[in-house]
Amino acid sequence: MSDVVVHKTAVVHPGATLGSGVVVGPYAIIGENVVIGDNVEILARACLEGWTEVGRGSKIGHGAVIGGPPQDVKYKGEKSFCRIGENSIVREYVTIHRATGEGKETVVGDGCFIMAYAHVAHNCRIGNGTVIANAAQLGGHVLVEDLVLVSGLVPVHQFVRIGKLSVIGGGVRVTMDIVPFVCASGYPIRVKTLNLVGLRRQGYSNEDIGLLKKAFKILFRSKLNTTQALDELKNGFPQTAEIKHLVKFIESSARGIKK
């Protein structure tokens, strides 16, 4: 634990593991089974408990509670995990709960930004580079893929999946799966358009974007039902990585996709 700085008012269990360069702020609490990577900063009054791991270079904000027991009546105290990736930011008063089920895990990926007052429930999986904005609330078992933006005050129903590079507008309720590469908003929520800004920022070619535009029209602007649209995507389109991902996402949907 070289170069570790722990404020005199912080409580760090002797069984906790702290990497090099860790800074622990005033009144923070770090439990027995917590593992903190190198150069992590834990700000004042944050609480890390249970079997929690925080990857190197991440920052945990004031009053955040990470790795608390799940808010799930099925949970009976079994050993489960909460894992935060590298170089992620968790802001003030965020709650991220560990999983329900022996050996199961709640995961936040690398380079994520979880803003103030957001909640990430048990068994959620958040991909890399994703932003969860202020006071968004993710129910249990929600999957959020890479590079997603979930705007503020958004409640996401348990077991919902939000696809890669999608954007969810502020304050809307998400009760069905949102496919990759789209923007969804409104009351009730609807898929509005392709996320062209995000695709361009990530370096997608004009050819890839053009193909996704055609796929979007087939899925959301044609008279085809979802099964018919999938057949068209599988048989009438070049099978690029993006088209394959879109098809696989839809075919594996348990809650159905929002249109």
C-alpha positions in Angstrom: 0.0 0.0 0.0 2.7 2.5 -0.9 1.8 6.1 -1.2 -1.7 5.5 0.2 -3.3 8.5 1.8 -6.1 7.9 4.3 -7.7 10.7 6.2 -7.6 10.3 9.9 -11.4 10.2 10.2 -11.9 7.5 7.5 -12.6 3.9 8.6 -10.7 1.3 6.5 -11.1 -2.3 7.5 -7.7 -4.1 8.0 -8.9 -6.7 5.5 -9.5 -4.3 2.7 -7.0 -4.1 -0.2 -5.8 -0.7 -1.3 -3.5 -0.2 -4.3 -0.7 2.3 -4.7 -1.6 5.9 -4.8 -5.1 5.5 -3.3 -6.6 8.5 -1.6 -9.4 8.1 1.0 -11.2 11.2 2.1 -12.8 12.2 5.4 -15.3 9.9 7.0 -15.2 7.4 4.1 -15.9 3.8 5.1 -14.2 0.9 3.3 -15.3 -2.6 4.3 -13.4 -5.8 4.8 -13.7 -7.4 1.4 -13.2 -4.3 -0.7 -10.4 -4.2 -3.3 -9.3 -0.8 -4.6 -7.0 -0.5 -7.6 -4.1 1.9 -8.0 -4.7 5.7 -8.0 -8.3 5.5 -7.0 -9.7 8.5 -5.2 -12.5 7.9 -2.6 -14.1 11.2 -1.6 -15.6 12.2 1.8 -18.3 10.1 3.3 -18.3 7.5 0.5 -19.1 4.0 1.7 -17.7 0.9 -0.1 -18.9 -2.4 1.3 -19.4 -6.1 0.5 -17.3 -7.8 -2.2 -16.6 -4.7 -4.1 -13.8 -4.0 -6.6 -12.8 -0.6 -8.0 -10.5 -0.5 -11.0 -7.4 1.7 -11.2 -7.8 5.4 -11.8 -11.5 5.6 -10.9 -13.0 8.2 -8.6 -15.8 7.7 -6.1 -17.7 10.8 -5.2 -18.9 12.3 -1.9 -21.5 10.1 -0.1 -21.7 7.4 -2.8 -22.6 3.9 -1.5 -21.0 1.2 -3.6 -21.5 -2.6 -3.1 -24.4 -2.4 -0.6 -26.8 -5.4 -0.5 -29.4 -5.6 -3.2 -32.9 -4.3 -2.7 -34.3 -7.7 -3.6 -36.4 -9.9 -1.4 -34.8 -12.9 -2.9 -31.4 -11.9 -1.5 -30.4 -14.1 1.5 -26.9 -12.8 2.2 -25.0 -14.9 -0.4 -21.6 -13.8 -1.6 -22.1 -11.6 -4.6 -20.0 -8.9 -6.2 -20.0 -5.3 -7.4 -17.3 -4.4 -9.9 -16.3 -0.9 -11.1 -14.0 -0.8 -14.1 -10.9 1.4 -14.7 -11.0 5.2 -15.1 -14.7 5.5 -14.2 -16.3 8.4 -12.4 -19.0 7.8 -9.8 -20.4 11.1 -8.6 -21.9 12.2 -5.3 -24.7 10.1 -3.7 -24.8 7.4 -6.4 -25.9 4.0 -5.2 -24.6 0.8 -6.9 -25.7 -2.5 -5.3 -24.1 -5.8 -5.5 -25.9 -8.7 -7.2 -28.5 -11.2 -6.1 -27.4 -14.9 -6.5 -24.3 -16.7 -5.3 -21.3 -15.6 -7.3 -23.3 -13.1 -9.4 -22.1 -9.6 -10.1 -23.1 -6.0 -10.8 -20.7 -4.5 -13.3 -19.8 -1.0 -14.4 -17.3 -1.0 -17.2 -14.3 1.1 -18.0 -14.4 4.9 -18.6 -18.0 5.3 -17.4 -19.5 8.4 -15.9 -22.3 7.8 -13.3 -23.7 11.2 -12.3 -25.1 12.4 -9.0 -28.0 10.5 -7.4 -28.1 7.8 -10.0 -29.0 4.3 -8.9 -27.6 1.1 -10.4 -29.5 -1.9 -9.0 -28.5 -5.5 -8.5 -27.2 -7.6 -11.4 -27.0 -4.6 -13.8 -24.3 -4.6 -16.4 -23.0 -1.3 -17.8 -20.6 -1.4 -20.7 -17.6 0.8 -21.4 -17.7 4.5 -22.0 -21.3 4.8 -20.9 -22.9 7.9 -19.2 -25.7 7.5 -16.7 -26.9 11.1 -16.0 -28.2 12.6 -12.8 -30.9 10.7 -10.9 -31.4 8.1 -13.6 -32.6 4.9 -12.0 -31.7 1.4 -13.3 -33.8 -1.5 -12.1 -32.4 -4.9 -11.5 -30.7 -6.9 -14.3 -30.7 -4.0 -16.7 -28.1 -4.2 -19.5 -26.6 -1.0 -20.9 -24.1 -1.6 -23.7 -21.1 0.4 -24.6 -21.1 4.2 -25.3 -24.7 4.7 -24.3 -26.1 8.0 -22.9 -29.0 7.6 -20.4 -30.2 11.2 -19.6 -31.3 12.5 -16.3 -34.3 11.4 -14.4 -34.8 8.3 -16.5 -36.3 5.2 -14.8 -35.4 1.9 -16.6 -37.5 -1.1 -15.9 -35.8 -4.3 -14.6 -34.4 -6.6 -17.3 -34.5 -3.9 -20.0 -31.6 -3.7 -22.4 -30.3 -0.5 -24.0 -28.1 -1.1 -27.1 -24.7 0.3 -28.0 -24.4 4.0 -28.9 -28.0 4.7 -28.1 -29.2 7.9 -26.4 -32.2 8.1 -24.1 -33.8 11.5 -23.7 -34.4 13.0 -20.3 -37.2 12.1 -17.9 -38.7 9.3 -20.1 -39.7 5.8 -18.8 -38.0 2.9 -20.5 -40.0 -0.4 -20.2 -38.9 -2.2 -23.4 -35.5 -2.8 -25.1 -33.9 0.1 -27.0 -32.0 -1.2 -30.0 -28.4 -0.1 -30.7 -27.4 3.1 -32.6 -30.7 5.1 -32.0 -32.1 8.1 -30.1 -35.2 7.5 -28.1 -37.3 10.1 -26.3 -40.9 11.4 -25.8 -43.9 10.6 -23.7 -44.4 7.7 -24.1 -40.9 7.0 -25.3 -40.4 6.3 -29.0 -37.4 5.6 -31.2 -36.9 8.9 -33.1 -33.8 8.7 -35.2 -30.5 7.2 -35.8 -27.7 8.5 -33.5 -25.8 10.1 -36.3 -23.7 12.4 -34.1 -22.5 9.5 -31.9 -21.8 7.3 -35.0 -19.7 10.0 -36.6 -17.8 10.7 -33.3 -16.9 7.1 -33.1 -15.5 7.1 -36.6 -18.1 5.0 -38.4 -17.7 5.4 -42.2 -20.3 6.9 -44.4 -20.9 3.5 -45.9 -21.6 2.0 -42.4 -23.9 4.9 -41.5 -25.7 4.7 -44.8 -26.4 1.0 -44.2 -27.7 1.7 -40.7 -30.0 4.4 -42.1 -31.5 1.8 -44.4 -31.8 -0.7 -41.5 -33.5 2.0 -39.4 -36.1 2.7 -42.1 -36.8 -1.0 -42.4 -37.3 -1.5 -38.7 -39.1 1.8 -37.7 -40.5 3.4 -40.8 -41.8 0.6 -43.0 -45.0 -1.4 -42.7 -43.1 -4.6 -41.9 -43.5 -6.2 -38.5 -40.4 -7.0 -36.5 -40.1 -10.6 -37.7 -40.4 -9.4 -41.3 -37.9 -6.6 -40.8 -35.4 -9.1 -39.3 -35.7 -11.3 -42.3 -35.0 -8.4 -44.5 -31.9 -7.4 -42.4 -30.6 -10.9 -42.5 -31.2 -11.7 -46.1 -31.2 -8.4 -47.9 -28.3 -6.5 -46.2 -24.5 -6.9 -46.2 -23.7 -8.7 -43.0 -21.5 -6.1 -41.4 -20.6 -6.2 -37.7 -23.2 -3.5 -37.0 -26.0 -5.2 -38.9 -25.1 -8.5 -37.2 -25.1 -6.8 -33.8 -28.5 -5.2 -34.5 -30.0 -8.5 -35.5 -28.6 -10.4 -32.6 -29.8 -7.8 -30.1 -33.4 -7.9 -31.5 -33.5 -11.7 -31.7 -32.4 -12.1 -28.1 -34.9 -9.6 -26.7 -37.1 -10.9 -23.9 -39.2 -7.8 -23.4 -39.5 -6.8 -27.0 -38.1 -3.7 -28.7 -39.6 -0.2 -28.4 -40.5 1.3 -31.8 
